[in-house]
Amino acid sequence: MATVYLTFTITKTFEEWKAVFDADQDNLASSGIQTLAVGYQLDTPNTVRVAFSADSQKVVEDFTQHNTTDIESSGHVLESTIWETFSS
């Protein structure tokens, strides 16, 4: 298992982005991804960090690749994403 951290910029408010993210939890779970934590940087609220648990970073990458349109429509700026993966 891996813990995958994503840090990225959003173009909408955190509340607007999170509503879309929360609505997609069943889709994430069916792809083998569990959300561990979600938050925004206190002094920069348009910077978001999400922690996922998955078998590997590739699982999260594949999910992202197959759901690009929905992710971008949430306000997530894909090009800003920083990926970090740690053992769990």
N, CA, C and O atoms as a CHARMM CRD file, in Angstrom:
* protein
*
  352
    1    1 MET  N      0.83800  -1.18400   0.00000 PROA 1      0.00000
    2    1 MET  CA     0.00000   0.00000   0.00000 PROA 1      0.00000
    3    1 MET  C      0.87800   1.24000   0.00000 PROA 1      0.00000
    4    1 MET  O      2.02600   1.22600   0.44500 PROA 1      0.00000
    5    2 ALA  N      0.29000   2.31600  -0.51800 PROA 2      0.00000
    6    2 ALA  CA     0.99900   3.58400  -0.58900 PROA 2      0.00000
    7    2 ALA  C      0.06800   4.70100  -0.10800 PROA 2      0.00000
    8    2 ALA  O     -1.15100   4.63500  -0.26700 PROA 2      0.00000
    9    3 THR  N      0.67700   5.71500   0.47900 PROA 3      0.00000
   10    3 THR  CA    -0.04000   6.94200   0.79100 PROA 3      0.00000
   11    3 THR  C      0.40700   7.96500  -0.23900 PROA 3      0.00000
   12    3 THR  O      1.58900   8.29600  -0.33300 PROA 3      0.00000
   13    4 VAL  N     -0.54600   8.45800  -1.00600 PROA 4      0.00000
   14    4 VAL  CA    -0.25100   9.38500  -2.09900 PROA 4      0.00000
   15    4 VAL  C     -0.80200  10.75600  -1.71800 PROA 4      0.00000
   16    4 VAL  O     -1.99300  10.92000  -1.45300 PROA 4      0.00000
   17    5 TYR  N      0.10400  11.73600  -1.69800 PROA 5      0.00000
   18    5 TYR  CA    -0.27100  13.11200  -1.39000 PROA 5      0.00000
   19    5 TYR  C     -0.27400  13.91700  -2.67900 PROA 5      0.00000
   20    5 TYR  O      0.68100  13.87300  -3.45400 PROA 5      0.00000
   21    6 LEU  N     -1.36100  14.65400  -2.90300 PROA 6      0.00000
   22    6 LEU  CA    -1.44300  15.56300  -4.03600 PROA 6      0.00000
   23    6 LEU  C     -1.60700  16.97300  -3.48800 PROA 6      0.00000
   24    6 LEU  O     -2.45200  17.22300  -2.62900 PROA 6      0.00000
   25    7 THR  N     -0.79700  17.88200  -3.98800 PROA 7      0.00000
   26    7 THR  CA    -0.93100  19.30000  -3.66000 PROA 7      0.00000
   27    7 THR  C     -1.15600  20.02000  -4.97900 PROA 7      0.00000
   28    7 THR  O     -0.41900  19.80800  -5.94100 PROA 7      0.00000
   29    8 PHE  N     -2.18100  20.87600  -5.02400 PROA 8      0.00000
   30    8 PHE  CA    -2.53800  21.52700  -6.28500 PROA 8      0.00000
   31    8 PHE  C     -3.30100  22.81900  -6.03300 PROA 8      0.00000
   32    8 PHE  O     -3.75300  23.09600  -4.92200 PROA 8      0.00000
   33    9 THR  N     -3.42700  23.59300  -7.09100 PROA 9      0.00000
   34    9 THR  CA    -4.16100  24.84900  -7.07700 PROA 9      0.00000
   35    9 THR  C     -5.58000  24.60900  -7.59000 PROA 9      0.00000
   36    9 THR  O     -5.80900  23.77100  -8.46200 PROA 9      0.00000
   37   10 ILE  N     -6.52600  25.36500  -7.02800 PROA 10     0.00000
   38   10 ILE  CA    -7.90400  25.31800  -7.52000 PROA 10     0.00000
   39   10 ILE  C     -8.32300  26.71400  -7.97400 PROA 10     0.00000
   40   10 ILE  O     -7.83800  27.72700  -7.47100 PROA 10     0.00000
   41   11 THR  N     -9.24100  26.73200  -8.94400 PROA 11     0.00000
   42   11 THR  CA    -9.73000  28.00300  -9.48400 PROA 11     0.00000
   43   11 THR  C    -11.07800  28.40000  -8.88400 PROA 11     0.00000
   44   11 THR  O    -11.56400  29.50300  -9.13400 PROA 11     0.00000
   45   12 LYS  N    -11.67400  27.52700  -8.10800 PROA 12     0.00000
   46   12 LYS  CA   -12.94400  27.80000  -7.43500 PROA 12     0.00000
   47   12 LYS  C    -12.66900  27.90200  -5.93800 PROA 12     0.00000
   48   12 LYS  O    -11.54200  27.67900  -5.49800 PROA 12     0.00000
   49   13 THR  N    -13.68500  28.23500  -5.16200 PROA 13     0.00000
   50   13 THR  CA   -13.49300  28.24400  -3.71400 PROA 13     0.00000
   51   13 THR  C    -13.27200  26.80500  -3.24300 PROA 13     0.00000
   52   13 THR  O    -13.64000  25.85100  -3.92900 PROA 13     0.00000
   53   14 PHE  N    -12.67000  26.66700  -2.07100 PROA 14     0.00000
   54   14 PHE  CA   -12.44900  25.33800  -1.52000 PROA 14     0.00000
   55   14 PHE  C    -13.78400  24.61800  -1.33000 PROA 14     0.00000
   56   14 PHE  O    -13.88700  23.42500  -1.61600 PROA 14     0.00000
   57   15 GLU  N    -14.78600  25.31800  -0.85900 PROA 15     0.00000
   58   15 GLU  CA   -16.10100  24.70300  -0.62000 PROA 15     0.00000
   59   15 GLU  C    -16.71500  24.18300  -1.91600 PROA 15     0.00000
   60   15 GLU  O    -17.29200  23.09600  -1.93800 PROA 15     0.00000
   61   16 GLU  N    -16.59200  24.96400  -3.00500 PROA 16     0.00000
   62   16 GLU  CA   -17.11400  24.52700  -4.30900 PROA 16     0.00000
   63   16 GLU  C    -16.34600  23.30200  -4.80700 PROA 16     0.00000
   64   16 GLU  O    -16.94600  22.33100  -5.26800 PROA 16     0.00000
   65   17 TRP  N    -15.01700  23.35400  -4.71000 PROA 17     0.00000
   66   17 TRP  CA   -14.19500  22.22800  -5.15300 PROA 17     0.00000
   67   17 TRP  C    -14.51400  20.98900  -4.33000 PROA 17     0.00000
   68   17 TRP  O    -14.67800  19.90000  -4.88100 PROA 17     0.00000
   69   18 LYS  N    -14.60300  21.15300  -2.99800 PROA 18     0.00000
   70   18 LYS  CA   -14.79000  20.00500  -2.10700 PROA 18     0.00000
   71   18 LYS  C    -16.15500  19.34900  -2.31400 PROA 18     0.00000
   72   18 LYS  O    -16.28100  18.13400  -2.15800 PROA 18     0.00000
   73   19 ALA  N    -17.16400  20.12000  -2.65700 PROA 19     0.00000
   74   19 ALA  CA   -18.47600  19.52800  -2.92000 PROA 19     0.00000
   75   19 ALA  C    -18.39600  18.53900  -4.08100 PROA 19     0.00000
   76   19 ALA  O    -18.98800  17.46100  -4.02100 PROA 19     0.00000
   77   20 VAL  N    -17.67100  18.89800  -5.12600 PROA 20     0.00000
   78   20 VAL  CA   -17.48800  17.99900  -6.27400 PROA 20     0.00000
   79   20 VAL  C    -16.64300  16.79400  -5.85400 PROA 20     0.00000
   80   20 VAL  O    -16.97200  15.65800  -6.19400 PROA 20     0.00000
   81   21 PHE  N    -15.55800  17.03900  -5.11700 PROA 21     0.00000
   82   21 PHE  CA   -14.68100  15.96400  -4.64800 PROA 21     0.00000
   83   21 PHE  C    -15.45700  14.97400  -3.77400 PROA 21     0.00000
   84   21 PHE  O    -15.35000  13.76200  -3.95700 PROA 21     0.00000
   85   22 ASP  N    -16.23300  15.49300  -2.83200 PROA 22     0.00000
   86   22 ASP  CA   -17.00700  14.62000  -1.94300 PROA 22     0.00000
   87   22 ASP  C    -18.01800  13.77400  -2.71400 PROA 22     0.00000
   88   22 ASP  O    -18.25400  12.61600  -2.36800 PROA 22     0.00000
   89   23 ALA  N    -18.60700  14.34400  -3.74300 PROA 23     0.00000
   90   23 ALA  CA   -19.59700  13.61600  -4.54300 PROA 23     0.00000
   91   23 ALA  C    -18.96900  12.46700  -5.33100 PROA 23     0.00000
   92   23 ALA  O    -19.68200  11.59000  -5.81900 PROA 23     0.00000
   93   24 ASP  N    -17.63200  12.46500  -5.46000 PROA 24     0.00000
   94   24 ASP  CA   -16.93500  11.45600  -6.25600 PROA 24     0.00000
   95   24 ASP  C    -16.31600  10.34200  -5.40500 PROA 24     0.00000
   96   24 ASP  O    -15.56600   9.52000  -5.93000 PROA 24     0.00000
   97   25 GLN  N    -16.61000  10.30100  -4.12400 PROA 25     0.00000
   98   25 GLN  CA   -15.97800   9.31900  -3.24100 PROA 25     0.00000
   99   25 GLN  C    -16.30000   7.86800  -3.61800 PROA 25     0.00000
  100   25 GLN  O    -15.43900   6.99700  -3.49200 PROA 25     0.00000
  101   26 ASP  N    -17.51800   7.60100  -4.07300 PROA 26     0.00000
  102   26 ASP  CA   -17.85500   6.22500  -4.48700 PROA 26     0.00000
  103   26 ASP  C    -17.01800   5.80700  -5.69200 PROA 26     0.00000
  104   26 ASP  O    -16.56400   4.66600  -5.77000 PROA 26     0.00000
  105   27 ASN  N    -16.81400   6.73100  -6.63000 PROA 27     0.00000
  106   27 ASN  CA   -16.00000   6.46700  -7.81400 PROA 27     0.00000
  107   27 ASN  C    -14.55300   6.18300  -7.40500 PROA 27     0.00000
  108   27 ASN  O    -13.93500   5.24900  -7.91600 PROA 27     0.00000
  109   28 LEU  N    -14.01400   6.98400  -6.48800 PROA 28     0.00000
  110   28 LEU  CA   -12.65600   6.74300  -5.98900 PROA 28     0.00000
  111   28 LEU  C    -12.56400   5.36600  -5.32400 PROA 28     0.00000
  112   28 LEU  O    -11.65100   4.58900  -5.60600 PROA 28     0.00000
  113   29 ALA  N    -13.51600   5.07900  -4.44500 PROA 29     0.00000
  114   29 ALA  CA   -13.49900   3.80600  -3.71900 PROA 29     0.00000
  115   29 ALA  C    -13.58000   2.61900  -4.66800 PROA 29     0.00000
  116   29 ALA  O    -12.89200   1.61800  -4.46400 PROA 29     0.00000
  117   30 SER  N    -14.41100   2.71500  -5.70300 PROA 30     0.00000
  118   30 SER  CA   -14.53200   1.59500  -6.64600 PROA 30     0.00000
  119   30 SER  C    -13.25300   1.42300  -7.46700 PROA 30     0.00000
  120   30 SER  O    -13.04100   0.37700  -8.08000 PROA 30     0.00000
  121   31 SER  N    -12.40100   2.45500  -7.47700 PROA 31     0.00000
  122   31 SER  CA   -11.10900   2.36500  -8.16900 PROA 31     0.00000
  123   31 SER  C     -9.98600   1.92500  -7.22800 PROA 31     0.00000
  124   31 SER  O     -8.82500   1.85600  -7.63100 PROA 31     0.00000
  125   32 GLY  N    -10.33500   1.62900  -5.97800 PROA 32     0.00000
  126   32 GLY  CA    -9.34300   1.16400  -5.01900 PROA 32     0.00000
  127   32 GLY  C     -8.59600   2.29000  -4.31000 PROA 32     0.00000
  128   32 GLY  O     -7.47000   2.10400  -3.84900 PROA 32     0.00000
  129   33 ILE  N     -9.23300   3.46500  -4.22500 PROA 33     0.00000
  130   33 ILE  CA    -8.60500   4.63400  -3.62000 PROA 33     0.00000
  131   33 ILE  C     -9.44300   5.08400  -2.43200 PROA 33     0.00000
  132   33 ILE  O    -10.65000   5.29400  -2.55100 PROA 33     0.00000
  133   34 GLN  N     -8.78400   5.23000  -1.28500 PROA 34     0.00000
  134   34 GLN  CA    -9.45500   5.72000  -0.09000 PROA 34     0.00000
  135   34 GLN  C     -8.91000   7.10500   0.24300 PROA 34     0.00000
  136   34 GLN  O     -7.69600   7.30200   0.28000 PROA 34     0.00000
  137   35 THR  N     -9.79500   8.05700   0.48300 PROA 35     0.00000
  138   35 THR  CA    -9.38100   9.39800   0.89400 PROA 35     0.00000
  139   35 THR  C     -9.06900   9.38000   2.38000 PROA 35     0.00000
  140   35 THR  O     -9.89200   8.95900   3.19300 PROA 35     0.00000
  141   36 LEU  N     -7.86800   9.84100   2.72900 PROA 36     0.00000
  142   36 LEU  CA    -7.44400   9.88800   4.12700 PROA 36     0.00000
  143   36 LEU  C     -7.61200  11.27500   4.73900 PROA 36     0.00000
  144   36 LEU  O     -8.00300  11.39600   5.90000 PROA 36     0.00000
  145   37 ALA  N     -7.32200  12.31300   3.97300 PROA 37     0.00000
  146   37 ALA  CA    -7.41700  13.68300   4.48400 PROA 37     0.00000
  147   37 ALA  C     -7.53000  14.65800   3.32100 PROA 37     0.00000
  148   37 ALA  O     -7.02700  14.40400   2.22600 PROA 37     0.00000
  149   38 VAL  N     -8.20300  15.78300   3.57900 PROA 38     0.00000
  150   38 VAL  CA    -8.37700  16.83700   2.58200 PROA 38     0.00000
  151   38 VAL  C     -8.32400  18.17100   3.31900 PROA 38     0.00000
  152   38 VAL  O     -8.93800  18.32900   4.37400 PROA 38     0.00000
  153   39 GLY  N     -7.59300  19.12200   2.76300 PROA 39     0.00000
  154   39 GLY  CA    -7.56800  20.44100   3.37300 PROA 39     0.00000
  155   39 GLY  C     -6.93800  21.46200   2.45100 PROA 39     0.00000
  156   39 GLY  O     -6.43400  21.12800   1.37900 PROA 39     0.00000
  157   40 TYR  N     -6.97400  22.71400   2.88300 PROA 40     0.00000
  158   40 TYR  CA    -6.34400  23.77800   2.10800 PROA 40     0.00000
  159   40 TYR  C     -5.28400  24.46300   2.96300 PROA 40     0.00000
  160   40 TYR  O     -5.33100  24.40900   4.19200 PROA 40     0.00000
  161   41 GLN  N     -4.34600  25.09600   2.30700 PROA 41     0.00000
  162   41 GLN  CA    -3.27500  25.80500   2.99200 PROA 41     0.00000
  163   41 GLN  C     -3.87000  27.05000   3.64300 PROA 41     0.00000
  164   41 GLN  O     -4.53200  27.84000   2.97000 PROA 41     0.00000
  165   42 LEU  N     -3.64500  27.23300   4.93000 PROA 42     0.00000
  166   42 LEU  CA    -4.31300  28.29900   5.67300 PROA 42     0.00000
  167   42 LEU  C     -4.05000  29.69100   5.11800 PROA 42     0.00000
  168   42 LEU  O     -4.96400  30.51500   5.07800 PROA 42     0.00000
  169   43 ASP  N     -2.83500  29.97200   4.69200 PROA 43     0.00000
  170   43 ASP  CA    -2.54800  31.31000   4.17300 PROA 43     0.00000
  171   43 ASP  C     -2.74200  31.41800   2.66400 PROA 43     0.00000
  172   43 ASP  O     -2.60000  32.50000   2.09500 PROA 43     0.00000
  173   44 THR  N     -3.06500  30.30300   2.01400 PROA 44     0.00000
  174   44 THR  CA    -3.32700  30.29300   0.57100 PROA 44     0.00000
  175   44 THR  C     -4.46900  29.31700   0.31100 PROA 44     0.00000
  176   44 THR  O     -4.22400  28.17300  -0.07000 PROA 44     0.00000
  177   45 PRO  N     -5.72400  29.75200   0.51300 PROA 45     0.00000
  178   45 PRO  CA    -6.85400  28.81700   0.43700 PROA 45     0.00000
  179   45 PRO  C     -7.09700  28.18700  -0.92200 PROA 45     0.00000
  180   45 PRO  O     -7.88500  27.24700  -1.02400 PROA 45     0.00000
  181   46 ASN  N     -6.44300  28.67600  -1.97200 PROA 46     0.00000
  182   46 ASN  CA    -6.61600  28.01500  -3.27500 PROA 46     0.00000
  183   46 ASN  C     -5.54400  26.94800  -3.50700 PROA 46     0.00000
  184   46 ASN  O     -5.43000  26.41600  -4.61100 PROA 46     0.00000
  185   47 THR  N     -4.75700  26.63100  -2.47300 PROA 47     0.00000
  186   47 THR  CA    -3.81500  25.51700  -2.52700 PROA 47     0.00000
  187   47 THR  C     -4.36600  24.39000  -1.66100 PROA 47     0.00000
  188   47 THR  O     -4.56800  24.55600  -0.45800 PROA 47     0.00000
  189   48 VAL  N     -4.60700  23.24700  -2.28900 PROA 48     0.00000
  190   48 VAL  CA    -5.26200  22.10900  -1.64600 PROA 48     0.00000
  191   48 VAL  C     -4.29000  20.94700  -1.53000 PROA 48     0.00000
  192   48 VAL  O     -3.43700  20.75200  -2.39600 PROA 48     0.00000
  193   49 ARG  N     -4.42300  20.17500  -0.45500 PROA 49     0.00000
  194   49 ARG  CA    -3.67300  18.92700  -0.31800 PROA 49     0.00000
  195   49 ARG  C     -4.66300  17.81600  -0.00300 PROA 49     0.00000
  196   49 ARG  O     -5.55200  17.96800   0.83500 PROA 49     0.00000
  197   50 VAL  N     -4.48700  16.69400  -0.69600 PROA 50     0.00000
  198   50 VAL  CA    -5.30900  15.51000  -0.48800 PROA 50     0.00000
  199   50 VAL  C     -4.37600  14.33800  -0.22300 PROA 50     0.00000
  200   50 VAL  O     -3.34500  14.20100  -0.88200 PROA 50     0.00000
  201   51 ALA  N     -4.73100  13.49800   0.73300 PROA 51     0.00000
  202   51 ALA  CA    -3.97800  12.27100   1.00500 PROA 51     0.00000
  203   51 ALA  C     -4.87400  11.08400   0.68200 PROA 51     0.00000
  204   51 ALA  O     -6.00300  10.99000   1.16300 PROA 51     0.00000
  205   52 PHE  N     -4.35600  10.19000  -0.13200 PROA 52     0.00000
  206   52 PHE  CA    -5.06800   8.98000  -0.52800 PROA 52     0.00000
  207   52 PHE  C     -4.29600   7.74700  -0.08100 PROA 52     0.00000
  208   52 PHE  O     -3.07300   7.78800   0.05500 PROA 52     0.00000
  209   53 SER  N     -5.00400   6.66400   0.14400 PROA 53     0.00000
  210   53 SER  CA    -4.40500   5.35200   0.32600 PROA 53     0.00000
  211   53 SER  C     -4.80500   4.51200  -0.88600 PROA 53     0.00000
  212   53 SER  O     -5.97800   4.44900  -1.25300 PROA 53     0.00000
  213   54 ALA  N     -3.81200   3.86800  -1.50000 PROA 54     0.00000
  214   54 ALA  CA    -4.05500   3.01700  -2.67600 PROA 54     0.00000
  215   54 ALA  C     -2.93400   1.99900  -2.75800 PROA 54     0.00000
  216   54 ALA  O     -1.93800   2.09900  -2.04200 PROA 54     0.00000
  217   55 ASP  N     -3.10000   1.01800  -3.63500 PROA 55     0.00000
  218   55 ASP  CA    -2.05100   0.01200  -3.80900 PROA 55     0.00000
  219   55 ASP  C     -0.75200   0.63400  -4.30600 PROA 55     0.00000
  220   55 ASP  O      0.33500   0.15900  -3.97600 PROA 55     0.00000
  221   56 SER  N     -0.86600   1.70600  -5.10400 PROA 56     0.00000
  222   56 SER  CA     0.32100   2.36300  -5.65600 PROA 56     0.00000
  223   56 SER  C     -0.05400   3.74100  -6.17900 PROA 56     0.00000
  224   56 SER  O     -1.23700   4.05600  -6.31100 PROA 56     0.00000
  225   57 GLN  N      0.93700   4.55700  -6.47500 PROA 57     0.00000
  226   57 GLN  CA     0.68700   5.86300  -7.09600 PROA 57     0.00000
  227   57 GLN  C      0.03700   5.67400  -8.45800 PROA 57     0.00000
  228   57 GLN  O     -0.77900   6.49600  -8.87500 PROA 57     0.00000
  229   58 LYS  N      0.38700   4.60600  -9.15000 PROA 58     0.00000
  230   58 LYS  CA    -0.16600   4.35500 -10.48400 PROA 58     0.00000
  231   58 LYS  C     -1.68900   4.24300 -10.44700 PROA 58     0.00000
  232   58 LYS  O     -2.35900   4.68100 -11.38300 PROA 58     0.00000
  233   59 VAL  N     -2.23700   3.67400  -9.39900 PROA 59     0.00000
  234   59 VAL  CA    -3.69600   3.56500  -9.27400 PROA 59     0.00000
  235   59 VAL  C     -4.32100   4.96000  -9.28000 PROA 59     0.00000
  236   59 VAL  O     -5.32500   5.19100  -9.95500 PROA 59     0.00000
  237   60 VAL  N     -3.72900   5.88200  -8.53200 PROA 60     0.00000
  238   60 VAL  CA    -4.25300   7.25500  -8.46900 PROA 60     0.00000
  239   60 VAL  C     -4.00400   7.97200  -9.79400 PROA 60     0.00000
  240   60 VAL  O     -4.86100   8.72100 -10.26300 PROA 60     0.00000
  241   61 GLU  N     -2.84300   7.74800 -10.39500 PROA 61     0.00000
  242   61 GLU  CA    -2.55400   8.34600 -11.70300 PROA 61     0.00000
  243   61 GLU  C     -3.55300   7.87000 -12.75600 PROA 61     0.00000
  244   61 GLU  O     -4.05200   8.67200 -13.54600 PROA 61     0.00000
  245   62 ASP  N     -3.84300   6.58100 -12.76900 PROA 62     0.00000
  246   62 ASP  CA    -4.80200   6.03200 -13.73500 PROA 62     0.00000
  247   62 ASP  C     -6.18700   6.63600 -13.52000 PROA 62     0.00000
  248   62 ASP  O     -6.87000   6.98300 -14.48400 PROA 62     0.00000
  249   63 PHE  N     -6.60100   6.76000 -12.26600 PROA 63     0.00000
  250   63 PHE  CA    -7.88800   7.37600 -11.97000 PROA 63     0.00000
  251   63 PHE  C     -7.92200   8.80600 -12.50800 PROA 63     0.00000
  252   63 PHE  O     -8.89400   9.22300 -13.13900 PROA 63     0.00000
  253   64 THR  N     -6.86500   9.53400 -12.25200 PROA 64     0.00000
  254   64 THR  CA    -6.78600  10.92700 -12.71000 PROA 64     0.00000
  255   64 THR  C     -6.86600  11.00000 -14.23100 PROA 64     0.00000
  256   64 THR  O     -7.59000  11.83100 -14.78000 PROA 64     0.00000
  257   65 GLN  N     -6.12700  10.13400 -14.90300 PROA 65     0.00000
  258   65 GLN  CA    -6.10800  10.13700 -16.36700 PROA 65     0.00000
  259   65 GLN  C     -7.49400   9.82300 -16.94100 PROA 65     0.00000
  260   65 GLN  O     -7.89800  10.41900 -17.94000 PROA 65     0.00000
  261   66 HSD  N     -8.21500   8.90400 -16.32600 PROA 66     0.00000
  262   66 HSD  CA    -9.52700   8.49800 -16.83600 PROA 66     0.00000
  263   66 HSD  C    -10.65200   9.45400 -16.44000 PROA 66     0.00000
  264   66 HSD  O    -11.76700   9.34100 -16.94800 PROA 66     0.00000
  265   67 ASN  N    -10.36800  10.39600 -15.53700 PROA 67     0.00000
  266   67 ASN  CA   -11.39600  11.31700 -15.05500 PROA 67     0.00000
  267   67 ASN  C    -10.96900  12.77700 -15.20100 PROA 67     0.00000
  268   67 ASN  O    -11.42500  13.63900 -14.45000 PROA 67     0.00000
  269   68 THR  N    -10.10200  13.04800 -16.16000 PROA 68     0.00000
  270   68 THR  CA    -9.54000  14.38200 -16.35200 PROA 68     0.00000
  271   68 THR  C    -10.60200  15.45600 -16.50000 PROA 68     0.00000
  272   68 THR  O    -10.50300  16.50400 -15.86100 PROA 68     0.00000
  273   69 THR  N    -11.60500  15.22800 -17.31600 PROA 69     0.00000
  274   69 THR  CA   -12.62700  16.23700 -17.57100 PROA 69     0.00000
  275   69 THR  C    -13.35900  16.61900 -16.28300 PROA 69     0.00000
  276   69 THR  O    -13.53600  17.80300 -15.99700 PROA 69     0.00000
  277   70 ASP  N    -13.78200  15.62400 -15.51100 PROA 70     0.00000
  278   70 ASP  CA   -14.49200  15.89800 -14.25900 PROA 70     0.00000
  279   70 ASP  C    -13.58200  16.59200 -13.24800 PROA 70     0.00000
  280   70 ASP  O    -14.01100  17.50600 -12.54400 PROA 70     0.00000
  281   71 ILE  N    -12.34300  16.15900 -13.18300 PROA 71     0.00000
  282   71 ILE  CA   -11.39500  16.76000 -12.23500 PROA 71     0.00000
  283   71 ILE  C    -11.16200  18.22400 -12.58600 PROA 71     0.00000
  284   71 ILE  O    -11.18400  19.08600 -11.70700 PROA 71     0.00000
  285   72 GLU  N    -10.94100  18.50600 -13.85400 PROA 72     0.00000
  286   72 GLU  CA   -10.72000  19.88900 -14.27400 PROA 72     0.00000
  287   72 GLU  C    -11.96300  20.74400 -14.04200 PROA 72     0.00000
  288   72 GLU  O    -11.84200  21.90800 -13.65900 PROA 72     0.00000
  289   73 SER  N    -13.15000  20.19400 -14.26600 PROA 73     0.00000
  290   73 SER  CA   -14.38000  20.96900 -14.06600 PROA 73     0.00000
  291   73 SER  C    -14.61600  21.29600 -12.59000 PROA 73     0.00000
  292   73 SER  O    -15.37500  22.21300 -12.27600 PROA 73     0.00000
  293   74 SER  N    -13.97700  20.56100 -11.68800 PROA 74     0.00000
  294   74 SER  CA   -14.10400  20.85200 -10.25600 PROA 74     0.00000
  295   74 SER  C    -13.32900  22.09700  -9.85800 PROA 74     0.00000
  296   74 SER  O    -13.53900  22.64600  -8.77700 PROA 74     0.00000
  297   75 GLY  N    -12.42400  22.54700 -10.74100 PROA 75     0.00000
  298   75 GLY  CA   -11.57200  23.68600 -10.43700 PROA 75     0.00000
  299   75 GLY  C    -10.13100  23.29200 -10.17500 PROA 75     0.00000
  300   75 GLY  O     -9.28300  24.16300  -9.97700 PROA 75     0.00000
  301   76 HSD  N     -9.83300  22.00300 -10.16900 PROA 76     0.00000
  302   76 HSD  CA    -8.47700  21.48200  -9.95700 PROA 76     0.00000
  303   76 HSD  C     -7.63200  21.80200 -11.19300 PROA 76     0.00000
  304   76 HSD  O     -7.97000  21.39000 -12.30200 PROA 76     0.00000
  305   77 VAL  N     -6.54900  22.52800 -11.00200 PROA 77     0.00000
  306   77 VAL  CA    -5.63200  22.84500 -12.09600 PROA 77     0.00000
  307   77 VAL  C     -4.62200  21.68700 -12.17200 PROA 77     0.00000
  308   77 VAL  O     -3.65700  21.63900 -11.41000 PROA 77     0.00000
  309   78 LEU  N     -4.86600  20.76300 -13.10200 PROA 78     0.00000
  310   78 LEU  CA    -4.05200  19.53700 -13.17300 PROA 78     0.00000
  311   78 LEU  C     -2.55800  19.82200 -13.32900 PROA 78     0.00000
  312   78 LEU  O     -1.72600  19.12200 -12.75200 PROA 78     0.00000
  313   79 GLU  N     -2.22300  20.84800 -14.11000 PROA 79     0.00000
  314   79 GLU  CA    -0.80300  21.14700 -14.35900 PROA 79     0.00000
  315   79 GLU  C     -0.07700  21.59700 -13.09600 PROA 79     0.00000
  316   79 GLU  O      1.15300  21.57700 -13.05400 PROA 79     0.00000
  317   80 SER  N     -0.81600  22.00000 -12.07200 PROA 80     0.00000
  318   80 SER  CA    -0.19100  22.47300 -10.83500 PROA 80     0.00000
  319   80 SER  C      0.06900  21.34100  -9.84300 PROA 80     0.00000
  320   80 SER  O      0.68600  21.56800  -8.80300 PROA 80     0.00000
  321   81 THR  N     -0.38800  20.13400 -10.14500 PROA 81     0.00000
  322   81 THR  CA    -0.34600  19.03200  -9.18800 PROA 81     0.00000
  323   81 THR  C      1.07500  18.56400  -8.89500 PROA 81     0.00000
  324   81 THR  O      1.86100  18.27900  -9.79900 PROA 81     0.00000
  325   82 ILE  N      1.37500  18.49500  -7.60400 PROA 82     0.00000
  326   82 ILE  CA     2.63700  17.92700  -7.11800 PROA 82     0.00000
  327   82 ILE  C      2.28900  16.59300  -6.47300 PROA 82     0.00000
  328   82 ILE  O      1.43100  16.52000  -5.59300 PROA 82     0.00000
  329   83 TRP  N      2.96500  15.53800  -6.92100 PROA 83     0.00000
  330   83 TRP  CA     2.72000  14.18200  -6.43400 PROA 83     0.00000
  331   83 TRP  C      3.82200  13.79100  -5.45600 PROA 83     0.00000
  332   83 TRP  O      5.00300  14.00300  -5.72800 PROA 83     0.00000
  333   84 GLU  N      3.43200  13.21600  -4.30900 PROA 84     0.00000
  334   84 GLU  CA     4.38500  12.64100  -3.35900 PROA 84     0.00000
  335   84 GLU  C      3.80700  11.30200  -2.90300 PROA 84     0.00000
  336   84 GLU  O      2.62100  11.20700  -2.58600 PROA 84     0.00000
  337   85 THR  N      4.64100  10.28400  -2.87400 PROA 85     0.00000
  338   85 THR  CA     4.17000   8.96200  -2.48300 PROA 85     0.00000
  339   85 THR  C      5.07700   8.40000  -1.39400 PROA 85     0.00000
  340   85 THR  O      6.30300   8.45900  -1.48800 PROA 85     0.00000
  341   86 PHE  N      4.44600   7.85800  -0.36500 PROA 86     0.00000
  342   86 PHE  CA     5.14600   7.29300   0.77700 PROA 86     0.00000
  343   86 PHE  C      4.61000   5.88500   1.05100 PROA 86     0.00000
  344   86 PHE  O      3.48700   5.55900   0.66600 PROA 86     0.00000
  345   87 SER  N      5.40000   5.07000   1.70500 PROA 87     0.00000
  346   87 SER  CA     4.92800   3.75000   2.09900 PROA 87     0.00000
  347   87 SER  C      3.89800   3.92700   3.20000 PROA 87     0.00000
  348   87 SER  O      3.91300   4.91300   3.93600 PROA 87     0.00000
  349   88 SER  N      2.99800   2.94600   3.30000 PROA 88     0.00000
  350   88 SER  CA     2.02100   3.02300   4.40200 PROA 88     0.00000
  351   88 SER  C      2.19100   1.84800   5.32600 PROA 88     0.00000
  352   88 SER  O      1.46600   1.72900   6.31300 PROA 88     0.00000
